[in-house]
C-alpha cells in the first residue's frame, strides 16, 4: 500500500527532533509530531547541560544564558561543602530556544513538523497507523516505522505494548527570581527526609534569575518537600519570587526494551536518563543518533521487524549504557546511606585531597568517574560502595530491607 511517510517521530523534544533531522537528511520522508502549539512550551526541564552536550547537539552558544563553575552541597542537618569553581562545568540554557533550534534543524533537513496530538498507534501488516487529533478533529496516517520520543509516559510505547521504565521520580520545578550567594554555583540539597529518593536544587540563570526544585520517589508530594526545603534553608530561599511552577516525571531505569516491530523508543520513553542527576538531554541526543542509524540500516535491509531494529538497543547501550547502569548503582549506594553517613561523606569532601579529585574528575555526563574514586577514598564507605557497584543483586537485597520506597 502507499504510505504517507517512511518514519513518524512522535515528540519534538531534543531526542525526537534530532532523530527526525538525521533521518530526513539521509533522504527518508519524515513526519515530526508535536502536540503543543509551540515547540518547547511548556518547559519541564531545569535546562542545565554540559559543554559536551552543545557539541553533540551541533548548536552554537546562542541558547546559553549562564555558566556554572561549581556546586554547594547541603544536607538536611546543615552540613555544607563547595565543589569545583575553577572552570565552566555546565551551562544553563534557554530550553525553549534550544528545543526550537533542534526542531528547526529537522525541518531544514526536510522533516515535516505536524502540530497534532497522538491518540494511538496500531500495527497493520508491515507498517503502523497513527491516530492523531488537532483542534478536536481526528485523523490518521501511516508510516513504516514510528519513533516514540514522547516522554516518560510514552503513548507510543503503551499503544504498542512496550512497557516503560519501572522506577520514576516526581519533581516540582520553580522558575523565579532570587539573590544567591554566588551566581556561578548551583545548590544541591540532599537527605532522605528532605527529598526522599532524590534531591533539591537551585540553579542560577543569571541576572537574578533561578530555577529551583525538588523531587520525591515515594508517596510524599514534591510540593510538601519544597515547603520543607524552604523552611530548612531560609537563608537561601528568603525572598524568592516564583514566576512559574511546573511538574515533571523522570524515569530512572531502562525500559525493558527500546525496540519492537516497526517501533523504536528514544529519550525518556526508553529510560535513557542519567539516574544520578535526572538529566536526559545528552543521553537522548546520543540515543537519537543511534536510532536514526538503526532505522536507516533497517530500510537498506528492507527489514523493519524487531530483529531488523534490534541493533539500535545494542548500539546505544554500548555507548552510554555502562555509564547509566553505574550511575543507577551509585544512586542506590546513596539511598542505602543513613543520614549520619551522608553527613560524614559531605564533611569528608571538605578535605583538600578529595576537593582536588572532584575538581579533576567531575563530569555531569559521566558522574561515575569521580564518584567511584570518591567512594574508594572514604574508608567507611568502601565496603558499601563495592557491594553497590560491583554486586547489584546484593544492592537490591539491601534496598528491599532498608528502603522499600525506592523500589
N, C-alpha and C positions, 0 to 999 in steps of 0.2 A: 504494500500500500504506500501511498505518498505521505511522507511525514512532514510535519510543519517545521521541524528543525532537527538538527543532529543531536544537540545536547541542550537540556534545560537546566539552568543553575538557579536554585531557589535560595534567595538571600543575598543582598548586595552589600554585605559586610566585607571586611578585608579578604577573608578566605574565599568567599563567593566571587567577588569581583576579580581577584587575581586568577582564579580558575577559569573564569569566563574569558578574561583577556588572553591568556595563553592558548586556549582552545581556538578562539576566533583568529588570533594571529597566525595559527597554523592552517587556517582555511576552513574550519568547520563552521556551520551555521549554528549560532548560539543565542538562546533567549535567557536573559538575566532577569529574574522576577524579584521585585521589591514591593512589599506590602505598604510601606509608608510613602507619603506624598513626596517627602524629601529624603534622599539617602542620608543615613547617619543620624536622623532625628526620629525619636528621641535617643540620645546617647545614654548607654547604661554602663559606661566604662570609665575608669579613673584616668585613662589616657597617659600612662607612664610607660615608656618603651626604652629600649637600649639603642645606642648608635648603630649596632649591628642590624636592628630591625629596619632602620632607614635604608640601609644598603639592600636588604632583602626586598624591600618594597619598591626599590628603584624610584624613590621620591627624594627630592631635594629637601632643604631645610625650611621651606616656606610654612609648613604646618607647625614648626616648633614655636612654643610660646614661653618656655622656661627651661633652664638647665639645672640639673640636680647633681651635686657632688658628694653627698653623704647622707647619713641617716642617724637619727636619735632613736634608740630602742628603749621603751619604757615598760616597766612591769606594773601590775595592779598594786603591788606593795610599795611602789615608789622608787625602785632602783632605776638607774638610767645609765646608758653608755652611748657615746658618739662613735660612729664608724665612718671611715672614708674622709672626704673633704679635700682630697688632693687633686682630683681631676673630675671631668664630667663622667658620671656613672649612668645617667639616664636623662631623658628629656621628657618634659610634659608637652603634649601635642594638643592642638585644636582637633578633637576627634571627629567632629562633623566635617571639617575641611579635609581631613585625612581620608575619610570614607568616600567623600565626593570625588577626590582626586583619583582614587583607585577605580571607582566606577566610571569616571571619565576615560581613564586609560582603556578600560574594557570596551567602551563604546567607540573610541578612536580605532581600536583594533578590529571592529566590525560586529561586536555583540549588540544585540537589540535589547535595550532596557525597557522592561514592561512593568508598569505600575499595576500590580494585581496581588491579591491575597490567595495563597494556595489553600484550597479546602480539602483536597485529597489527591492521591495518586493511585493508579492501578496498572497492573501489567496486562498487556494484550498481545499475546503471541510473543514476538521478539522485540517489542517496544513497550513504552509506557504512555499512559494517557493522564494528563494533568488537568485537574478541575480547579478553576480559579473564579474569583469574584472581584469585580471592580464596580464601586458605587452601587452595590446591590444587584448588579447584573451578573449572571452566571455564564461561564463559557468554558471551553475545553480545547486542548491542543495535544498533539502527540510528538514524542521525541524518542530517539533510540536509547538515550541514557539520561538519567536525571541525577544531578549532584545536589545533595542536601547540605546546604550551608546555612541552615535556618535555626541554629542555636541549640541550647541545652534541651529544649522541649520540641525537638525537630518533628514537624508533621510528616516530612518525607519518610523518616525512619519509622514512625508509628504506622503510617499508611501501608508500608511495605513489609511490616513485620520484623523490623530490626530493633532489638532492644537497645535503649540508650545507656549512658553511664549510670551506675548504681549510686555512687556517692556524690552528693552535691552540698554546696554551701549557699546559704541565702543571705544576701547583702543589702544594706541600705547605703546609698551614697548621697552626699550633700555638696552642691556647688554653692559657694558663697564668698564672703569677704572676711578676712581675719588677719590680724597682725601676728606674725610668727617670729620667734627669736632669731632664726637665721633662714632667710628665704631660699638658700640653696640646699637646705637639708629637709628631707621628709621626716615625719614622725611615725613610728610604728609602736603599737600598744599590744602587749601580749598578756595572757593569763586565762586560765580555764573558766574562772568565774566572770571575767570581764567579757570575753568573746569566745564562748565555748566552741572548740574545734577550729577557730580561725583567729583573726586579729583585727585591730582597728588601725586607722591611718589618717594622717593629714599630709596632703601633697600641695605645697605652694605652687601656684601657677604664674607668679609674677605680678607686680603692681598691686599687691594686697589681696589677690585672688587665691582661693584654696579649693581643693577637692578633698573632702573628709568622708569618712565612712567606717563601717564595721560590719562583720558577718558572724553568722552562727550556723553550726551544722546540726544542732539539735532543735528541740521544740521552742527554745527561747526566741522570741521575735527580735529581729535586728533593731527595731525602734527602741525596745526596752534596753538592749545592750548599749545603744547610743546614749540614752539618758544616763545610764550608769557611767559611761565613759566621760561625759561632760562633768558629772558630779565628782569623779575621782581626780580629774585634771582641770580644775577651774582656771589655773594659771594659764593653760594653753588654749582653752576654749572660751574664756570670758570675752564677751563682745562679738562673738561670731554672728554674722548676718547671713542667714540662709536664703539663697535666691531660688534654688531648685532642689527638690528631693526626687530620688529615683530608686527603684529597686532592681535587683538582678539575681539570676541563678548561675552559679559557676559549677560546672562538672569537675570532679577531682580525680576521676579514673577513666580508663579507656572504655569506650563502648565495646561489648563482646566481639563485634565485627563491624568493620567500616566499609564493607562492600557486600554485594549480593548481585543476583541477575539484574542487569540494567541500572544499577544504582551504586553510587559512592557517597560517603559522608565525609565532610571536612570541617575543621574547626571545632567549635563547641559541640556540634552534633555528634562528633566522633570522640569527644572527650580529649581532644588534643590541646590540653591546657596545662600549664605548669602548676602542679599540685601544691607547691610550697608557697606560691605567691598569687595564684589565680590568673596570671597573665596569659593571654591566648593569641595576641596579635602575631608575634614572631612565629610561634609554632603553627598557627593557622596558615601563614604565608608559605612556610616550608611544605606543609601538607598539600596546599593548593598546587604548588609546583609539581609535586609528585603525582597528584590526582590528574592534572592535565596530561602529564607524560603517560600515565597508565591508560587514560581514555584514548589518546592518540594511538598508542600501541594496539589497543583492542580494535580500533577501527581499521588499522592496517591489516590485522589478522582476521578481520571480519568475525570477531568473537567478543560479544558484549555480555556473555554469561558470567556467572560468578567466577568460574575458572579463568576466563579471559581477563577479568578485572582484579583478580587476587594479587598480582604483583604490586598493586598500589599499597596494600597494607604492609607487605614485606619492606617496601621501599621507605615509607615514612617511619616505620619502627626502626629500621636500620639507621636512619639519620637522626631522629630525635627520641626514639622510644626508650633507649637506655637511660638517657637523662631524665625523662619523665618518670620512669619507674623508680630510679634512685630518689628523685625528689618526693615521690609518694611515700617511700620508706622513711625519708628524713622527716616528713610531716608526721608519720606515725611515731617516730622517735620523739618528736616534740610533744605529741599528745600523751605519751607514756611518762613524761616527767611530772613530778609533783610540783606544786607551787614553790616549795623550798628549793628544789633542784633548778627550776627556772631562774630563781633569784641568784643562785650560786653561779650559773652559767653566765648571766649578764654581768655580774661583778667580775668574773674571771676575764671577760672580754676587755676589761679596762687595762690589762697588762700590756706592756709595750710590745712583747713578742707576738701576742695574738692580734694586737692592733695592726702591726706590720703585715702579718699573714692575711688578715682580712683586706687590707689595702691592696696587697699584691694580687690576690686570687679572686677578689669579689667580682661576680658576674651575674646579673639578674636573669640572664637566659640559661646559664649553667650553674645554678647555685650549689650543686653537689660538689663541685671542685673545691670550694672553700669550706663548705660545711663538713665534709668528710675529714678534712685536715683539722678543722677546729675541734671536732668530736674526739679525734685521736689525741689531741693535745690536752684534753681535760680528763685526767685520770679517773675521776669519779664517774664520768660518763662513758668511758671507753667500752666496758662490757655491754652496756645497753645499746650503744651505737653499733657494736659488732652484731649483736643479736638482731637489731632492727634492719641493718643494711645488708647483712650477709645471709640471714636466715629468716626470710619473710614469713614462713609458716609459724615460727616461734613468735614473731611480732603479732600476728593475728591472735594467737592464744593469749598473749599478754594484754592486748587491747580488749578482747572479749571479757577478760577477768576484771579489768580496771576501768575501761572507758566504753561501755556499751553504746553510749550516744553517738560515738564516732563511727559506728558500723551502719 
